[in-house]
Amino acid sequence: MELNSQLAMCNEYYSKWKDIALRTSDKKALERAFFWLELQAAFSFLWALEQSKDKNKELKKKIILAKSKLSEKLAKYADEILNEIK
């Protein structure tokens, strides 16, 4: 998924959960809003690192590792949502 798509998705879900949290004072909605905000910040930071001129092998490895951790975090989040639906 491209960065623009990732950021748009994060922004969409952040806005959704923030609005719900503000309307209902739901703690779970607030947690989800912060999750999406944190994810958006992480994607932005990784993009900035990728754009840097000083890309050595070590930095590239760290970026890949960070992206895989973000993917794991998204998978865990999806798992939590599925368990709540059941």
C-alpha positions as CSV (number, residue, x, y, z in Angstrom):
1,M,0.0,0.0,0.0
2,E,1.3,3.4,-0.9
3,L,2.0,6.1,1.7
4,N,-0.8,8.3,0.5
5,S,-3.3,5.4,0.9
6,Q,-1.9,4.5,4.4
7,L,-2.1,8.1,5.6
8,A,-5.6,8.6,4.2
9,M,-6.8,5.4,5.9
10,C,-5.3,6.4,9.2
11,N,-6.8,9.9,9.0
12,E,-10.2,8.5,8.1
13,Y,-10.3,6.1,11.0
14,Y,-8.8,8.6,13.4
15,S,-11.5,11.1,12.5
16,K,-14.2,8.5,12.9
17,W,-13.1,7.3,16.3
18,K,-12.3,10.8,17.6
19,D,-15.8,12.0,16.7
20,I,-17.4,8.9,18.4
21,A,-15.2,9.5,21.5
22,L,-16.2,13.2,21.7
23,R,-19.9,12.5,21.2
24,T,-20.1,9.5,23.6
25,S,-17.2,9.8,26.0
26,D,-16.4,6.2,25.1
27,K,-13.0,5.2,26.4
28,K,-12.6,2.4,23.8
29,A,-13.3,4.9,21.0
30,L,-10.7,7.2,22.4
31,E,-8.2,4.4,22.5
32,R,-8.9,3.6,18.9
33,A,-8.6,7.2,17.9
34,F,-5.2,7.4,19.5
35,F,-4.2,4.1,17.8
36,W,-4.9,5.5,14.4
37,L,-3.2,8.8,15.2
38,E,-0.1,6.9,16.4
39,L,-0.1,4.8,13.3
40,Q,-0.4,7.9,11.1
41,A,2.6,9.5,12.8
42,A,4.7,6.3,12.4
43,F,3.9,6.1,8.7
44,S,4.9,9.7,8.3
45,F,8.1,9.3,10.2
46,L,9.1,6.2,8.1
47,W,8.3,8.1,4.9
48,A,10.6,10.9,6.1
49,L,13.4,8.4,6.8
50,E,13.0,6.8,3.4
51,Q,13.3,10.2,1.8
52,S,16.6,11.0,3.6
53,K,19.7,11.1,1.5
54,D,21.7,9.0,4.0
55,K,20.3,5.6,3.3
56,N,22.7,3.0,4.3
57,K,22.0,-0.7,4.6
58,E,21.5,-0.5,8.4
59,L,18.9,2.2,8.0
60,K,17.1,0.3,5.3
61,K,16.9,-2.8,7.5
62,K,15.5,-0.7,10.4
63,I,12.9,0.8,8.1
64,I,11.8,-2.6,6.9
65,L,11.7,-3.9,10.5
66,A,9.6,-0.9,11.6
67,K,7.2,-1.5,8.7
68,S,6.8,-5.1,9.6
69,K,6.1,-4.1,13.3
70,L,3.4,-1.7,12.0
71,S,1.9,-4.5,10.0
72,E,1.9,-6.7,13.1
73,K,0.2,-4.0,15.0
74,L,-2.5,-3.6,12.4
75,A,-3.1,-7.4,12.4
76,K,-3.4,-7.4,16.2
77,Y,-5.9,-4.5,16.0
78,A,-7.9,-6.4,13.3
79,D,-7.9,-9.5,15.6
80,E,-9.2,-7.4,18.5
81,I,-12.0,-6.0,16.3
82,L,-13.0,-9.5,15.1
83,N,-13.1,-10.8,18.6
84,E,-15.4,-8.0,19.7
85,I,-17.8,-8.7,16.9
86,K,-18.1,-12.4,17.9
